Amino acid sequence: SSFDVAVVGAGIVGLAAARELIQRHPSLAFAVLEKEQEPAHHQSGHNSGVIHSGIYYTPGSLKAKLCVQGAALCYKYCDQKGIPYKQCGKLIVAVEHEEIPRLKALYERGLQNNVPGLKLIGAKEIQEKEPFCRGLMALDSPYTGIVDYKQVAQSYARDFQEAGGTILTDFEVTNVEMAKESSPESEDG
């Protein structure tokens, strides 16, 4: 077979990239090459599954912007595809007085990053949310969630194949050579 574009690796990053590329350039022939017997066999299928809210990154940074935007897109995609997730939130808890200024700084950082729903809560509210948790103050981040990223990756694989892409498993790439570029007159330029 001959393909215009080949993506090496059928983890979540490779599948997301291939899915996006085939949607943008449907006239090209795409393949994803995976050395294992199935997509998302390694890290994509064994990570913590956290949908991060974007609290920790430097305000104004690309990481901060993409994390907040990515969380929203992840929830939207899961809703569209019927992929279960839990928007369980998380508490970042100060257990000593010296930690409170850092907690407040983290709260301010989250606000600057446009993380939805952030609030500072006291000891009583901490216990109401998490009965076995004790602390002086906490940052409540309700937008944090969890999802099975293997299911997300498998859904990306289905989207890619439905759009005409080919996934070749048991196909280990052992050598890569530079090819000539397509001519400017080619169909996709």
C-alpha positions in Angstrom: 0.0 0.0 0.0 1.0 3.6 -0.5 0.1 6.5 1.7 0.6 10.2 1.6 1.0 10.5 5.3 2.0 7.9 7.9 1.8 8.6 11.7 4.0 6.3 13.8 2.4 5.2 17.0 -1.2 4.5 17.8 -1.2 6.0 21.2 -3.6 8.8 22.1 -1.2 11.5 20.6 -0.7 9.7 17.4 -4.3 8.9 16.9 -5.4 12.4 17.8 -2.9 13.8 15.3 -4.0 11.4 12.6 -7.7 12.1 13.3 -7.2 15.8 13.0 -5.0 15.5 9.9 -7.5 13.3 8.0 -10.3 15.7 8.9 -8.3 18.7 7.5 -6.9 16.9 4.4 -9.5 14.3 3.3 -8.0 13.9 -0.2 -4.8 12.4 1.2 -4.2 8.8 2.1 -3.4 8.3 5.8 -2.0 5.4 7.8 -1.2 5.0 11.5 1.6 2.4 12.1 1.6 0.6 15.4 4.1 -2.1 16.5 1.6 -3.6 19.0 -1.5 -5.7 18.3 -3.9 -2.9 19.3 -4.0 0.9 19.7 -3.3 2.5 23.1 -1.5 -0.5 24.3 1.2 1.3 26.3 1.0 4.6 28.2 -2.3 5.8 26.7 -4.0 2.8 28.2 -2.2 2.9 31.6 -2.1 6.5 32.8 -3.9 8.1 35.7 -6.8 9.3 33.5 -6.9 12.8 35.0 -8.6 15.5 33.0 -6.5 18.4 34.3 -8.2 21.8 34.9 -5.2 24.0 34.2 -4.5 25.4 37.7 -0.8 24.8 37.9 0.6 26.4 34.7 2.0 29.9 34.4 -0.8 32.4 33.5 -0.7 33.4 29.9 1.4 30.4 28.9 0.5 28.1 26.0 0.3 25.2 28.5 -2.2 27.0 30.6 -4.4 28.0 27.6 -4.2 24.6 26.0 -4.9 22.7 29.3 -8.1 24.7 30.0 -9.2 24.5 26.4 -8.3 20.8 26.2 -10.3 19.9 29.3 -13.4 21.5 27.8 -12.8 19.7 24.4 -12.3 16.4 26.2 -15.6 16.7 28.1 -17.4 17.7 24.9 -15.9 14.8 22.9 -16.8 12.3 25.6 -20.3 13.6 25.7 -20.6 13.4 21.9 -19.2 9.8 21.8 -20.9 8.5 24.9 -17.5 7.9 26.6 -18.0 7.8 30.4 -16.1 10.2 32.6 -16.5 11.6 36.1 -16.1 15.3 36.7 -15.3 14.6 40.3 -13.3 17.7 41.0 -10.4 17.7 43.4 -9.4 19.5 46.6 -5.9 20.9 47.1 -5.7 21.0 50.9 -3.5 23.2 53.2 -3.0 21.3 56.4 -0.5 23.9 57.9 -0.8 27.7 58.2 2.4 28.1 56.2 0.7 26.4 53.2 -2.2 28.9 53.0 -0.4 31.7 51.1 0.7 29.1 48.5 -2.8 27.8 48.2 -4.1 31.4 47.7 -1.5 32.0 45.0 -2.6 28.8 43.3 -6.1 30.0 43.4 -5.1 33.3 41.8 -3.2 31.5 39.1 -6.2 29.3 38.4 -8.4 32.4 38.1 -5.9 34.0 35.7 -5.9 30.8 33.6 -9.8 31.0 33.4 -10.2 27.6 35.2 -14.0 27.3 35.8 -15.6 27.0 39.2 -12.5 27.5 41.4 -13.2 28.5 45.0 -11.4 28.6 48.3 -13.2 26.7 51.1 -12.7 26.3 54.9 -12.3 23.3 57.2 -16.1 22.7 57.5 -16.7 22.7 53.7 -13.7 20.4 53.3 -15.3 17.8 55.6 -18.6 18.2 53.8 -17.0 17.4 50.5 -14.6 14.8 51.8 -15.5 13.4 55.2 -12.1 11.8 55.8 -10.1 14.8 54.8 -8.9 17.4 57.3 -7.4 20.7 56.5 -7.4 24.4 57.3 -8.3 25.6 53.8 -8.6 24.0 50.4 -8.8 25.0 46.8 -11.9 23.3 45.3 -11.4 22.6 41.6 -14.7 21.1 40.4 -13.6 21.0 36.7 -11.0 18.3 37.3 -12.1 14.9 36.2 -11.2 11.4 35.3 -11.7 9.4 32.1 -10.4 6.1 30.6 -8.0 7.5 28.0 -7.8 4.1 26.4 -11.5 4.4 25.5 -10.8 7.9 24.1 -7.9 6.7 22.0 -10.0 3.8 20.7 -12.7 6.3 19.8 -10.1 8.4 17.9 -9.1 5.3 16.1 -12.7 4.6 15.0 -13.1 8.2 13.9 -9.9 8.0 11.9 -10.9 4.7 10.2 -14.4 6.0 9.5 -12.9 9.0 7.7 -10.9 6.6 5.4 -7.7 6.2 7.4 -5.8 2.9 7.8 -4.4 1.5 11.0 -1.7 -1.1 10.6 -1.0 -3.0 13.8 1.9 -5.5 14.3 3.8 -3.0 12.1 7.0 -1.9 13.7 8.8 1.0 12.1 12.5 0.2 12.1 13.8 2.7 9.6 12.8 6.1 8.2 14.2 7.7 5.1 13.6 11.2 3.8 11.4 11.3 0.7 11.1 14.0 -1.9 8.4 16.6 -1.3 5.2 16.6 -3.3 5.2 19.0 -6.2 3.3 22.3 -5.6 0.9 21.2 -8.3 -0.3 18.1 -6.3 -4.0 17.9 -5.3 -3.4 18.9 -1.6 -0.4 21.2 -2.3 
